[in-house]
């Protein structure tokens, strides 16, 4: 993959595809027929294609959730006339840039799907198999159980620390956004909170699986820790990790609990509906609580998800591109992502090169009082390297997701399941996401550290046997 990137950069520069001006002619009126058709077709593809492989395999995965989530974001294009006019003076510019945003994402996801399918089926034709475990799954999971318990306690304390320090609970505050910003004023506190929010989904999901194996654990330490993690994360005002936690939990559960495919699809649909409704509900809770008491709160929440500041990535991307001078950033935000784990005092350029804050500066807002803008999945690659960046990112992620998706489908057939192995696989899949949005690069480094600690606490403590032990096919033990 590094070779692909090294080859793609000179080819992009030589061919002119790295110049964003190459696609500027695609800026048009919002209602142009091709843009509406592309938006509708892309949204349908992002729902139907992952549903197809989930239905065939009977297993949910983070990538399927991620694609359907992006389908919801793309549907935001059809609400652009509403969301754009919340920014009165630049609304016409946003509407003209909307078709370009759709074109970029259509090209990127098309490349991703083609490369992912080629990678997946190439592995199947070559009969590539996973390496067997070094010990029975039960031995791994005894250790991972204690690792998750200690991690759950530490992360709960980390997430609660800003609220304890300021005495403010963002979700219950009159102005949740300001309260959350106040809690994040300290650089150290912000770094610790981001660390906890990045790891909370995996720890909470792992504890949920332990409870599913032995339901009485819901009344014990595991159930209490999982509930505390969810509650503290919700009260902190950052709802996205909760969505990731639900996606991870369902992925892990379907990897080890075989159920009718119709139930798997129903759970998938219910989870995405919940994600959409939660986005709108928490948005109303933070900004317009009166709407929750007017009419049907469920309908109001779903409507607010698309017309408020929730599923707003297409609007924000169009806003940024409409105010941009089309001078490519040439990898600046990716360098900022690589340095995301360094304190600002050591690397002051970190905030200057941060993707979300770069978008804020492009539209002329104050980058000191805003968390940043989200500019769709392929927006960052376009800002940096034009169409060449979009096609390269689609290729790289297609190879990564094709490989990991095949691994998920293979390991889900192993019995008894190994939570330790499954959790590592799901973390690896989530680690690919920041490649498309380096605003979340800090979570990538957090997950790297989490995997290192998991290896140290689980793999390293197992005595190496003389030979590897494959998954037994008829064992039924649970840890």
C-alpha positions as CSV (number, residue, x, y, z in Angstrom):
1,X,0.0,0.0,0.0
2,X,2.9,2.3,0.7
3,X,4.2,1.5,-2.8
4,X,0.8,2.5,-4.3
5,X,0.9,5.8,-2.5
6,X,4.5,6.5,-3.6
7,X,3.6,5.7,-7.2
8,X,0.3,7.6,-7.2
9,X,1.8,10.9,-6.1
10,X,4.2,11.4,-9.1
11,X,1.5,10.0,-11.5
12,X,-1.0,12.5,-10.1
13,X,1.4,15.4,-10.4
14,X,2.5,14.4,-13.9
15,X,-1.0,13.8,-15.2
16,X,-2.6,16.9,-13.6
17,X,-5.1,14.9,-11.7
18,X,-3.7,16.2,-8.4
19,X,-4.9,19.7,-9.4
20,X,-8.3,20.3,-7.8
21,X,-9.1,22.8,-10.6
22,X,-9.5,19.8,-12.9
23,X,-12.9,19.2,-11.3
24,X,-14.0,22.7,-10.7
25,X,-16.3,22.6,-13.8
26,X,-18.5,20.2,-11.8
27,X,-19.7,23.1,-9.6
28,X,-23.2,23.7,-10.9
29,X,-26.7,24.5,-9.7
30,X,-27.9,22.3,-6.8
31,X,-30.9,21.0,-8.9
32,X,-28.9,19.9,-11.9
33,X,-30.3,16.4,-12.8
34,X,-27.0,14.6,-12.9
35,X,-26.1,15.6,-9.4
36,X,-29.5,14.5,-8.0
37,X,-29.2,11.2,-9.8
38,X,-25.7,10.6,-8.6
39,X,-26.7,11.5,-5.0
40,X,-29.7,9.1,-5.1
41,X,-27.7,6.3,-6.8
42,X,-24.8,6.6,-4.4
43,X,-27.1,6.6,-1.4
44,X,-28.8,3.4,-2.7
45,X,-25.5,1.7,-3.5
46,X,-24.1,2.5,0.0
47,X,-27.2,0.8,1.5
48,X,-27.8,-2.1,-0.9
49,X,-24.2,-3.4,-1.4
50,X,-23.3,-3.8,2.3
51,X,-26.8,-5.2,3.0
52,X,-26.1,-7.8,0.3
53,X,-22.9,-9.1,1.9
54,X,-24.4,-9.0,5.4
55,X,-27.4,-11.1,4.2
56,X,-25.1,-13.6,2.5
57,X,-22.6,-13.9,5.4
58,X,-25.1,-13.5,8.2
59,X,-22.5,-11.4,10.0
60,X,-22.5,-7.7,10.7
61,X,-19.3,-5.6,10.4
62,X,-18.1,-2.1,11.0
63,X,-17.6,-1.4,7.4
64,X,-21.2,-2.2,6.5
65,X,-22.4,0.2,9.3
66,X,-19.9,2.8,8.1
67,X,-21.2,2.6,4.5
68,X,-24.9,3.0,5.5
69,X,-23.9,5.8,7.8
70,X,-22.4,7.5,4.7
71,X,-25.5,6.8,2.8
72,X,-27.4,8.9,5.4
73,X,-24.9,11.7,5.0
74,X,-25.2,11.7,1.2
75,X,-29.0,11.9,1.6
76,X,-28.3,15.2,3.3
77,X,-27.8,16.6,-0.2
78,X,-31.6,16.6,-0.7
79,X,-31.9,18.8,2.4
80,X,-29.2,21.2,1.2
81,X,-31.7,23.9,0.3
82,X,-32.8,23.9,4.0
83,X,-29.4,23.5,5.7
84,X,-27.5,25.9,3.3
85,X,-29.8,28.8,4.1
86,X,-28.9,28.6,7.8
87,X,-25.8,30.4,6.5
88,X,-27.7,33.1,4.6
89,X,-24.9,35.1,2.9
90,X,-23.0,32.0,1.5
91,X,-26.1,29.8,0.8
92,X,-25.9,30.3,-3.0
93,X,-22.2,29.4,-3.0
94,X,-23.0,26.2,-1.0
95,X,-25.7,25.1,-3.4
96,X,-23.4,25.5,-6.4
97,X,-20.6,23.5,-4.7
98,X,-23.0,20.7,-3.7
99,X,-22.8,18.8,-7.0
100,X,-19.0,18.8,-6.9
101,X,-19.1,17.1,-3.4
102,X,-21.4,14.4,-4.8
103,X,-19.2,13.8,-7.8
104,X,-16.1,13.5,-5.6
105,X,-17.7,10.9,-3.3
106,X,-19.2,9.0,-6.2
107,X,-15.8,8.6,-7.8
108,X,-14.2,7.7,-4.5
109,X,-16.7,5.1,-3.4
110,X,-16.9,3.5,-6.9
111,X,-13.1,3.0,-6.7
112,X,-13.3,1.6,-3.2
113,X,-16.0,-0.9,-4.1
114,X,-14.2,-2.2,-7.2
115,X,-10.8,-2.6,-5.4
116,X,-12.5,-4.1,-2.3
117,X,-14.3,-6.7,-4.4
118,X,-11.1,-7.6,-6.3
119,X,-9.1,-7.9,-3.0
120,X,-11.8,-10.0,-1.3
121,X,-12.3,-12.5,-4.2
122,X,-8.6,-12.6,-4.9
123,X,-8.0,-13.9,-1.4
124,X,-10.9,-16.4,-1.8
125,X,-9.5,-17.7,-5.1
126,X,-6.0,-18.1,-3.6
127,X,-7.6,-19.8,-0.5
128,X,-5.8,-17.5,1.9
129,X,-6.4,-18.7,5.5
130,X,-6.0,-17.1,8.9
131,X,-3.2,-18.3,11.1
132,X,-4.3,-20.6,13.9
133,X,-4.2,-19.5,17.5
134,X,-1.4,-20.4,19.8
135,X,-3.7,-21.6,22.6
136,X,-7.4,-22.5,23.1
137,X,-9.8,-19.5,22.9
138,X,-10.8,-19.9,26.5
139,X,-7.3,-19.1,27.7
140,X,-7.2,-15.9,25.7
141,X,-10.6,-14.8,26.9
142,X,-9.9,-15.4,30.6
143,X,-7.2,-12.8,30.3
144,X,-9.1,-10.4,28.0
145,X,-11.9,-10.4,30.5
146,X,-9.7,-8.9,33.2
147,X,-8.1,-6.6,30.7
148,X,-11.5,-5.1,29.7
149,X,-12.5,-4.7,33.3
150,X,-9.4,-2.7,34.2
151,X,-9.7,-0.7,31.0
152,X,-13.4,0.0,31.6
153,X,-12.7,1.4,35.1
154,X,-9.9,3.6,33.8
155,X,-11.8,5.0,30.8
156,X,-14.9,5.7,33.0
157,X,-12.7,7.9,35.3
158,X,-11.0,9.6,32.3
159,X,-14.4,10.5,30.7
160,X,-15.9,11.7,33.9
161,X,-12.8,13.8,34.9
162,X,-13.6,16.9,32.9
163,X,-17.2,17.1,34.3
164,X,-15.9,16.5,37.8
165,X,-13.3,19.2,37.4
166,X,-15.7,21.9,36.1
167,X,-18.9,20.7,37.8
168,X,-20.7,20.9,34.4
169,X,-22.5,18.1,32.7
170,X,-22.7,19.1,29.0
171,X,-25.8,17.1,28.1
172,X,-27.8,18.7,30.9
173,X,-26.4,22.2,30.4
174,X,-28.5,25.0,28.9
175,X,-25.9,25.4,26.1
176,X,-24.3,21.9,25.7
177,X,-21.8,23.0,23.0
178,X,-20.3,25.7,25.2
179,X,-20.3,23.4,28.2
180,X,-18.4,20.8,26.2
181,X,-15.9,23.3,25.0
182,X,-15.4,24.6,28.5
183,X,-14.7,21.0,29.7
184,X,-12.0,20.7,26.9
185,X,-10.1,23.9,27.6
186,X,-7.1,22.2,29.1
187,X,-4.8,20.5,26.5
188,X,-4.1,17.6,28.9
189,X,-7.8,17.1,29.7
190,X,-8.7,17.3,26.0
191,X,-6.1,14.7,25.1
192,X,-7.2,12.3,27.9
193,X,-10.9,12.7,27.0
194,X,-10.2,12.0,23.3
195,X,-8.2,8.9,24.4
196,X,-11.2,7.7,26.5
197,X,-13.8,8.5,23.9
198,X,-11.7,6.7,21.2
199,X,-11.4,3.5,23.3
200,X,-14.8,3.5,25.0
201,X,-16.7,1.7,22.1
202,X,-14.4,-1.3,22.2
203,X,-14.3,-1.8,25.9
204,X,-18.1,-1.3,26.3
205,X,-18.7,-3.7,23.4
206,X,-16.3,-6.3,24.8
207,X,-18.0,-6.2,28.2
208,X,-21.4,-6.5,26.5
209,X,-20.3,-9.7,24.8
210,X,-19.1,-11.1,28.1
211,X,-22.6,-10.3,29.5
212,X,-24.3,-11.9,26.5
213,X,-22.3,-15.1,27.2
214,X,-23.4,-15.2,30.8
215,X,-26.4,-12.9,31.3
216,X,-26.0,-12.9,35.1
217,X,-23.0,-10.7,34.5
218,X,-25.4,-7.9,33.8
219,X,-25.9,-7.7,37.5
220,X,-22.2,-7.8,38.3
221,X,-19.0,-5.9,37.5
222,X,-19.2,-6.3,33.7
223,X,-22.7,-5.0,33.4
224,X,-22.1,-2.1,35.8
225,X,-18.9,-1.1,34.0
226,X,-20.6,-1.2,30.6
227,X,-23.5,0.9,31.8
228,X,-21.2,3.4,33.5
229,X,-19.2,3.8,30.2
230,X,-22.3,4.4,28.2
231,X,-23.8,6.8,30.7
232,X,-20.7,8.9,31.2
233,X,-20.1,9.1,27.5
234,X,-23.7,10.3,26.9
235,X,-23.5,12.9,29.7
236,X,-20.2,14.3,28.2
237,X,-22.2,15.5,25.2
238,X,-20.2,13.5,22.6
239,X,-22.7,11.0,21.1
240,X,-20.7,9.6,18.2
241,X,-18.7,7.1,20.3
242,X,-22.0,5.7,21.5
243,X,-23.0,4.9,17.9
244,X,-19.6,3.3,17.3
245,X,-20.1,1.2,20.5
246,X,-23.4,-0.1,19.3
247,X,-21.9,-1.0,15.9
248,X,-18.9,-2.8,17.5
249,X,-21.2,-4.7,20.0
250,X,-23.4,-5.9,17.2
251,X,-20.4,-6.9,15.1
252,X,-18.9,-8.9,17.9
253,X,-22.2,-10.5,18.8
254,X,-23.0,-11.7,15.3
255,X,-19.4,-13.0,14.9
256,X,-20.0,-15.5,17.7
257,X,-23.8,-15.9,18.0
258,X,-25.3,-17.4,14.8
259,X,-28.8,-16.2,14.2
260,X,-31.3,-16.2,11.4
261,X,-30.3,-13.8,8.7
262,X,-33.5,-11.9,8.8
263,X,-32.9,-11.1,12.5
264,X,-29.4,-9.9,11.6
265,X,-30.8,-7.6,8.9
266,X,-33.5,-6.4,11.3
267,X,-30.9,-5.6,13.9
268,X,-28.8,-3.8,11.3
269,X,-31.8,-1.6,10.2
270,X,-32.8,-0.9,13.8
271,X,-29.3,0.1,14.7
272,X,-29.1,2.6,11.8
273,X,-32.6,4.0,12.6
274,X,-31.5,4.4,16.2
275,X,-28.3,6.1,15.1
276,X,-30.3,8.6,12.9
277,X,-32.8,9.2,15.6
278,X,-30.2,9.6,18.3
279,X,-28.4,12.2,16.2
280,X,-31.5,14.3,15.9
281,X,-32.7,13.7,19.5
282,X,-29.4,14.8,21.1
283,X,-29.2,17.7,18.7
284,X,-32.6,18.9,19.8
285,X,-31.7,18.2,23.4
286,X,-28.7,20.5,23.1
287,X,-30.2,23.3,21.0
288,X,-34.0,23.2,20.9
289,X,-35.6,21.2,23.6
290,X,-39.0,22.7,23.1
291,X,-39.4,20.7,19.9
292,X,-39.3,17.5,21.8
293,X,-42.6,18.4,23.5
294,X,-44.2,19.5,20.3
295,X,-45.7,16.7,18.2
296,X,-44.1,13.3,17.9
297,X,-40.6,13.3,19.4
298,X,-39.5,10.4,17.2
299,X,-40.5,12.1,14.0
300,X,-39.0,15.4,15.2
301,X,-35.8,13.7,16.0
302,X,-35.5,12.0,12.6
303,X,-36.3,15.3,10.9
304,X,-33.8,17.2,13.0
305,X,-31.1,14.7,12.1
306,X,-31.2,15.8,8.4
307,X,-32.2,19.5,8.8
308,X,-30.1,20.3,11.9
309,X,-26.4,20.2,12.5
310,X,-26.1,16.4,12.6
311,X,-26.0,14.6,9.3
312,X,-24.5,17.8,7.8
313,X,-21.3,16.6,6.2
314,X,-22.4,17.4,2.6
315,X,-23.4,20.9,3.6
316,X,-20.1,21.5,5.4
317,X,-18.1,20.1,2.5
318,X,-19.9,22.3,0.0
319,X,-19.4,25.3,2.2
320,X,-15.6,24.7,2.4
321,X,-15.2,24.0,-1.3
322,X,-17.3,27.1,-2.2
323,X,-14.9,29.3,-0.2
324,X,-11.7,27.5,-1.1
325,X,-9.1,29.0,-3.6
326,X,-8.5,25.5,-5.1
327,X,-4.9,25.6,-4.1
328,X,-4.1,22.0,-3.0
329,X,-2.9,21.4,0.5
330,X,-0.4,18.8,-0.7
331,X,-0.7,16.5,2.3
332,X,-0.6,19.1,5.0
333,X,-3.6,17.7,6.9
334,X,-2.2,14.2,6.7
335,X,1.0,15.4,8.3
336,X,-1.2,16.9,11.0
337,X,-2.8,13.5,11.5
338,X,0.6,11.8,11.9
339,X,1.5,14.3,14.6
340,X,-1.9,14.1,16.4
341,X,-0.4,12.3,19.4
342,X,2.1,15.0,20.1
343,X,1.2,17.8,22.6
344,X,0.7,21.2,20.9
345,X,3.6,22.6,23.0
346,X,6.0,20.2,21.3
347,X,4.4,20.5,17.8
348,X,2.6,23.8,17.4
349,X,1.7,23.1,13.8
350,X,-0.7,20.4,14.9
351,X,-3.6,22.7,15.2
352,X,-2.7,24.6,12.1
353,X,-2.7,21.4,10.0
354,X,-5.8,19.9,11.7
355,X,-8.3,19.0,9.0
356,X,-11.4,20.3,10.8
357,X,-9.8,23.5,11.9
358,X,-8.4,24.0,8.4
359,X,-12.0,23.9,7.1
360,X,-13.0,26.4,9.7
361,X,-10.2,28.8,8.5
362,X,-11.2,28.3,4.9
363,X,-14.7,29.5,5.5
364,X,-13.4,32.4,7.6
365,X,-14.6,31.4,11.1
366,X,-12.6,31.6,14.3
367,X,-10.8,28.3,14.8
368,X,-10.5,28.9,18.6
369,X,-14.2,28.5,19.3
370,X,-15.2,25.6,17.1
371,X,-14.4,21.9,17.0
372,X,-14.1,21.8,13.2
373,X,-16.1,21.0,10.1
374,X,-16.8,17.5,8.6
375,X,-16.3,17.5,4.9
376,X,-17.5,14.0,3.8
377,X,-15.4,10.8,3.4
378,X,-13.4,11.9,0.3
379,X,-13.3,15.6,1.0
380,X,-9.9,15.6,2.7
381,X,-8.2,13.6,-0.1
382,X,-9.6,16.1,-2.6
383,X,-8.4,19.1,-0.7
384,X,-4.9,17.7,-0.6
385,X,-4.4,16.0,-3.9
386,X,-7.4,16.6,-6.1
387,X,-8.9,13.7,-8.0
388,X,-5.6,11.8,-7.7
389,X,-6.1,11.8,-3.9
390,X,-9.7,10.6,-4.2
391,X,-8.7,7.6,-6.4
392,X,-5.7,6.8,-4.3
393,X,-7.6,6.8,-1.0
394,X,-10.4,4.6,-2.6
395,X,-7.7,2.1,-3.8
396,X,-5.9,1.9,-0.4
397,X,-9.1,1.6,1.6
398,X,-10.5,-0.9,-0.8
399,X,-7.5,-3.2,-0.3
400,X,-7.6,-2.8,3.5
401,X,-11.4,-3.4,3.8
402,X,-11.4,-6.2,1.3
403,X,-8.7,-8.0,3.4
404,X,-10.3,-7.3,6.8
405,X,-13.8,-8.1,5.6
406,X,-12.7,-11.5,4.4
407,X,-11.0,-12.1,7.8
408,X,-14.2,-11.2,9.6
409,X,-16.2,-13.7,7.6
410,X,-13.6,-16.4,8.1
411,X,-13.2,-16.0,11.9
412,X,-17.0,-15.8,12.4
413,X,-17.1,-19.5,11.4
414,X,-14.7,-20.6,14.1
415,X,-16.1,-22.3,17.2
416,X,-15.7,-21.7,20.0
417,X,-15.3,-17.9,19.3
418,X,-12.4,-16.0,20.7
419,X,-13.4,-12.6,21.9
420,X,-9.7,-11.5,22.2
421,X,-9.1,-12.3,18.5
422,X,-12.4,-10.9,17.3
423,X,-11.9,-7.7,19.2
424,X,-8.5,-7.1,17.7
425,X,-9.9,-7.6,14.3
426,X,-12.7,-5.1,14.8
427,X,-10.2,-2.6,16.2
428,X,-8.1,-3.0,13.1
429,X,-11.1,-2.3,10.9
430,X,-12.0,0.9,12.9
431,X,-8.3,2.0,12.6
432,X,-8.8,2.4,8.9
433,X,-11.5,5.1,9.3
434,X,-9.2,8.0,10.2
435,X,-7.4,7.6,6.9
436,X,-10.3,9.4,5.4
437,X,-10.7,12.0,8.2
438,X,-7.5,12.8,10.0
439,X,-9.5,14.9,12.4
440,X,-9.9,11.6,14.1
441,X,-6.2,10.6,13.8
442,X,-5.8,10.8,17.6
443,X,-8.1,7.8,17.9
444,X,-5.9,5.8,15.5
445,X,-3.0,6.3,17.8
446,X,-5.2,5.5,20.8
447,X,-6.2,2.3,19.2
448,X,-2.6,1.4,18.4
449,X,-1.8,1.8,22.1
450,X,-4.9,-0.2,23.0
451,X,-3.8,-3.1,20.8
452,X,-0.3,-3.0,22.3
453,X,-1.7,-3.1,25.8
454,X,-4.0,-6.0,24.8
455,X,-1.1,-7.9,23.4
456,X,0.9,-7.3,26.5
457,X,-1.9,-8.3,28.9
458,X,-3.2,-11.3,26.9
459,X,-0.8,-12.7,24.3
460,X,2.4,-12.1,26.1
461,X,1.1,-13.8,29.3
462,X,0.3,-17.0,27.5
463,X,3.1,-19.6,27.6
464,X,4.1,-20.5,24.1
465,X,3.1,-24.1,23.3
466,X,5.2,-26.4,21.2
467,X,2.8,-26.2,18.3
468,X,-0.1,-23.9,17.4
469,X,-3.6,-25.0,18.4
470,X,-6.3,-24.4,15.8
471,X,-9.9,-23.6,16.7
472,X,-11.7,-26.8,17.8
473,X,-14.9,-27.3,15.8
474,X,-17.1,-28.9,18.5
475,X,-16.2,-27.1,21.8
476,X,-18.9,-25.2,23.6
477,X,-17.1,-23.6,26.5
478,X,-17.6,-19.9,27.2
479,X,-15.4,-17.6,29.4
